[in-house]
Amino acid sequence: MIETKTNQGAGCVPPSPAIVPDAEIEARVHEWLDRMTLAEKVGQMTQLSIDLLGKGPDMYSSYLPFEFDEEMLRKVICDYKVGSILNTPSVTAVPVRKWNEIVTRIQELSMEAIGIPTVYGIDAMHGETYTAESSLFPQAVAMAATFDRRLVRRGAEHAAYEVRASNIPWTFAPVLDLGREPRWSRMWETLGEDCFLASELGRELVLGFQGDDPNHIDSRHVAACLKHYMGYSVPDSGKDRTPASISPLELREKHFAPYVAAIRAGALSVMVNSASVNGIPLHAHYELLTEWLKEGLSWDGVVVTDWNDVNNLWQREKIAHDRKEAIEMAINAGIDMMMVPYETEYCTLLLELAEEGRVPMERIDDAVARVLRMKLRLGLFEKPDTLLEEYPEYDGSAIHDAIREAACECMTLLKNRDGILPLNKDARVLVTGPNADSMRPLCGGWSYSWQGEKADEFLPGGVTILKAMQARGGARVTYAAGVEYDMSGRYDEELPPRIEEAVAATADVDCIVLCLGENSYCETPGNLDDLALSAGQRELARAMVATGKPVVLVLGEGRPRLISEIEPGMSAVLQSYLPGNEGGNAVAAVLYGEVNPGGKLPYTYPRYSAALTTYDHKHSESVGQMEGVYDYDAQVSVQWPFGYGLSYTTFEYSDLKLETPEFGPDDRIGIGVTVTNTGGRKGKESVLLFINDDVAGVIPDARRLRDFTRVELEPGESREVRFEIPASRLAFVGRDGKWVLEKGTFTVQVGPLSGKIVCGEGRKYGFNIL
């Protein structure tokens, strides 16, 4: 059994509260705690799936259209006092008015039986995932490619509005795992590989979801839930929900950083990593849940489990003897709410644990206070329901414009040999490949269904890449699939290829647009054994190149699938990621030059399966030939580096100004650079600032992103871009696990320019300075 440790603190000075307490809310929390029975408290710590409450063939799915099993509904709410429901019936989107009806009935009974509103939670990952009428933004990794804080926050604002119109006040988003493992099936849900980029954009997502006042969230906003705390995204095997090995220094410096930023932005809840880190399941990890998160950040929000993961402490992880001991471990470690989707037995067992003293009442009261506090901050006691009639802008032009802009802005041009792009609209074009004429690979998982397999069903008028190309090029755009996905099988299954048909269709065309990548998947069903594109897609690519016609490769993928075998034959490569409902139009707009692409890779694109790395690797991870007889070479070749992306214009960097050549730990460092559009058309450039420790007490990273901004310039226009960052941003986690800024030199890099700055005095900061 894992022991509960005493608090070791977060440094010498107690941290300021992450969210400043509201006196009125705190008084109401304590009033409720004083009057609640133990059974009512246990109920508030329980979260069940909507399918358990519906009529269906079994507890795991409901008939659609959804109908309540009134007997089970009353048992859950009236007898067990359950305080939270989640998910969508049969993991399928329902109409917005149906959502209004479902949640209203639950709230009506909850207020009648308990006097406390239910908090309903949903996975709204890139828009309102599970509302039939909703339109979907690009997935998170695509949004990260914009390097645009404004776009990211605006997307979350629109998503929150539509979620609340569905009468749902809580979203299980954003994902703040770092996308550093391309084999992992959820990389597309992340904000890229870099902890600073994820921290900055994660903060924007929280502010977009919740607004500026976490104590008073209005009816246009929802509670955010940061997931999956933490280290979930770098499993040793590359498979979902499997163990990770992360050094304590990297865990604090990189994986913890986005959560610190989002918590300090006011995030109301956190969802826990389903797996383990360094041999300890996160759901039983007192140090990380209580010491680092709750006490270390002085944070009073809710920690909720992921799907059925408390049971996994005994069934899969084998650290508990049975369900009851697993519950004891999880609650004492710092879990406040258990997502036990189909089990009311949890309530009985937790009640017993409290009565036996194995879970202290102090811990029960703390957990319940956190749940009540979130409900009060959401205003659910005063207004349990938010109905469609109150949301006149639902599915309106504003959200569609925002989705269209985001889809265009994320497009990342990786290759453009001889300026083949943009295409002439008079060109005869063959569109081919499995991603060409389906909405499913454009949207990805969490799109109208868990696996995204119903996207075409819910979007019968959806504009695919083919349709968008034909809308612009008319009859000059033809189609032959060559390779197609088997939509009735696994995400990676394909129908027998018809490559000869595609080759024959190239006879009278000027160029080929080859749409390759992945079909939609989500979580563990998206595991893979080979990071390369499928054999059929590679064969199609080789056949297209062999025709002698120029080939433009459009990649639609949730993670970087290896293309080193076929890339040399491609005249151009466009990365579209998973661009959402407007993805087809965005791809066509870039290919035909209506939009100048400006996205940059938020991750390192690998070249080989045995050469995976990140841009912020240690210097010793990429060592060239050594002198002498020992022929040592550890250099890793990548397909494209983090931050790479081309444009239809060109940008020149000049006049790097190091305004603070010498600085101390309390200073702000000023850096300026002039960016000029030296090409022939207007374009956007993401300006990335890297500052690297030249020598440090632990091996320094080769490069570290410290800030970024985006500028739009007319042809010939120049603009000075200025950064000002606190010196503490250059600190790193030292051998003792604390943040430290050391004396010495740092290399500043902006574009191709570099220079040196000097820190004259070091400082130990403690645990959480970000």
Secondary structure, DSSP 8 states (H G I E B T S, - for coil): ---------SSSS----SS---HHHHHHHHHHHHH--HHHHHHHTEEEEGGGGB-SSBTTB--SS--B-HHHHHIIIIIS---EEES-GGGB-B-HHHHHHHHHHHHHHHHHHTSS--EEEE--SSS-TTBTT------HHHHHHTT-HHHHHHHHHHHHHHHHHTT--EE---B------TTSTTGGGSS-S-HHHHHHHHHHHHHHHH-S-TTS--TT--B-EEEEETTTT--TTS-TT--B---HHHIIIIISHHHHHHHHTT--EEEE-SSEETTEEGGG-HIIIIIIIIITTT---EEE--TTHHHHHHHTS--SSSHHHHHHHHHHHT--BEE-TT-SHHHHHHHHHHHTTSS-HHHHHHHHHHHHHHHHHTTTTT-----GGG-TTTT-HHHHHHHHHHHHHH-EEEEEGGG--S--TTS-EEEESTTSS-SHHHH-SSSSBTTSTTHHHH-TT---HHHHHHHHHGGGEEE--SS-B-TTS-TT-B----HHHHHHTTTT-SEEEEEEE-----SGGG--S--B--HHHHHHHHHHHHTTS-EEEEEE-SS--B-TTTGGG-SEEEE--S--TTHHHHHHHHHTTSS------SS-EESSTT----TT-BGGGS----SSS--------EEE-TT--B-SS-EEEEEEEES-SEE-TT-EEEEEEEEEE-SSS-EEEEEEEEEEESS-SS--BS--EEEEEEEEE-TT-EEEEEEEEEGGGG-EE-TTSSEEE-SEEEEEEETTEEEEEEE-S-EEEES---
